[in-house]
């Protein structure tokens, strides 16, 4: 498991990675993958997505995805004059695009102790698998 940035494209999730990385090699070997999305708020909860994956070797789409990731990271639009730098990075790193198509999700409710009284009745429920729709 590794940390990745992703973005959405309609119902799909897009992840840019190097062709030589384990993620890309695993996606070529087995089209079934999972993606764990952590909540950014405490107490931590997560959604685990079961997906089919396609490795796309389309340079312009990969660069588009890399540009969007930079926008997410910077929380602002990237100027077009940055695109040649991103293209060079994509070529040098031999980047591909993973297109994940979720078909099921598994969520777990958060449980946390904020004060001693919270220990009374604290339960650890099972999560629930839901179809992705």
Phi, psi and omega in degrees: 000141177216159180279133178222153167270147177219163172220165182261151172222095191057241181270356182266159173246138182245134178227127175266135178211164176286141180304326184279351181289156180301325180302311182292319180295319179294320180295327177287328182280321185219118185284000178258121180225169174230154179226123179261119180253114180275142172290144180273355181257149175270141001285145184295135169227175181208164170235129176257122181257128171267130188222156161265152184228145174235132175270118181256127180253058181243108190303311184296319177296321179297315179296319176304314180296319179295323177297316180296324177297318178298322177295319177297316182295319184273347183057041177195156177297146176267134177292149182299336180289353175277337185306315178300327177292318179292320177300315179299318178298317179297320178292311183299321183270359181051061184279146171232171181244128174265123177254109181263131180243097183296142175233348178204149177231154177227122182240147175238135180288142179288144174228133181206154176252115177263331180210163185306324182296338181292342179290335181288121179077010179296126179238161175237089181289160173282151175284184183222132175272131182230143175296147178276123181223000000 
